[in-house]
Structures are given as C-alpha cells and as structure tokens.
Amino acid sequence: MPKNLASALIVEAGELLEHFQWLTEEQSRNLPADKKQAVAYEMADVLLYFVQMVTALEVDLIETAHAKVGIKGQKYPVDQAR
C-alpha cells in the first residue's frame, strides 16, 4: 500500500505542476481565481495521499521533521552558509 500511495502522490504532484508549466514566475504568483481553485484542489489531492502514506507507515512526522532540521543544521551550519 505505501508504494501505491507514493506513486499516486507523485501523479498528483505532476498534475499540480501542469498548472504552472510555461508560466512565468510573475504569472505563477498571480493566478486567476478559477486557476487558483484548480491548483488548490490538486494541492489537496497531494496532501490527502501524503497523509494516507504517513498513516500507513505510522510515521511521527513532527518528530521526524524536527530530527531532519537538526541533521540539516549539522550538515549546513548557519555561520558557514552565509
């Protein structure tokens, strides 16, 4: 099931990206209302598959995110990143 959820998540992320294909940065920041709603629905699809995957794998995502920030902080110290 996690494999299928990961595949579905990528498909939905691709559908999200399609809305921005060929747009300039400015255009992507100023979507018309109907386009913005379509993008929001695609974002919701991505979120829903992502949440299902988190649940299926029993991942504590908040704990994992905190750990990942710590790992990144060690790998890329702030004083050396600037």
Protein Blocks (a to p, Z undefined) as FASTA:
>chain_A
ZZmmmmmmmmmmmmmmmmmgopafklmmmccfklmmmmmmmmmmmmmmmmmmmmmnopaf
klmmmmmmmmmmmmmgfklmZZ
